[in-house]
């Protein structure tokens, strides 16, 4: 699962900047934070579907305190 991959690669206590730099290198883009939750998103479009990957996290003093990943598809 994507969530397990995210939490394994970027466990609680990891440097927030390292995680953001790696995900942005992979094509994720940052969106504005909301209610203290940070956002990085990636979308891949194919013919009539789109697959979306989302990484959400909270951090204090530059360290991840909570992180989770989600993904899903959309179609007409």
TAZI-V831381 format. One record per backbone hydrogen bond with DSSP energy under -0.5 kcal/mol. NH is the residue of the N-H (numbers start at 1). CO is the residue of the C=O. E is the energy in kcal/mol with one decimal. If there is no record, write none. Layout:
# TAZI-V831381
{{NH & CO & E} {NH & CO & E}}
This chain:
# TAZI-V831381
{{5 & 1 & -1.8} {6 & 2 & -2.6} {7 & 3 & -2.6} {8 & 4 & -1.9} {9 & 5 & -2.5} {10 & 6 & -2.4} {13 & 64 & -2.9} {14 & 11 & -2.4} {16 & 62 & -2.8} {19 & 15 & -1.7} {20 & 16 & -2.5} {21 & 17 & -2.6} {22 & 18 & -2.3} {23 & 19 & -2.5} {24 & 20 & -2.6} {25 & 21 & -1.9} {26 & 22 & -1.3} {27 & 24 & -1.3} {28 & 23 & -2.5} {29 & 41 & -2.9} {31 & 39 & -1.7} {34 & 37 & -2.2} {37 & 34 & -1.9} {38 & 57 & -3.4} {39 & 31 & -0.7} {40 & 55 & -2.0} {41 & 29 & -2.6} {42 & 53 & -2.4} {44 & 51 & -2.7} {46 & 49 & -3.2} {49 & 46 & -3.5} {50 & 74 & -2.2} {51 & 44 & -2.9} {52 & 72 & -3.3} {53 & 42 & -3.1} {54 & 70 & -3.2} {55 & 40 & -2.9} {56 & 68 & -2.8} {57 & 38 & -1.4} {58 & 66 & -2.4} {60 & 63 & -2.3} {63 & 60 & -2.0} {64 & 14 & -2.7} {65 & 58 & -2.9} {66 & 58 & -1.5} {68 & 56 & -2.4} {70 & 54 & -2.5} {72 & 52 & -2.0} {74 & 50 & -2.5} {76 & 48 & -0.8}}
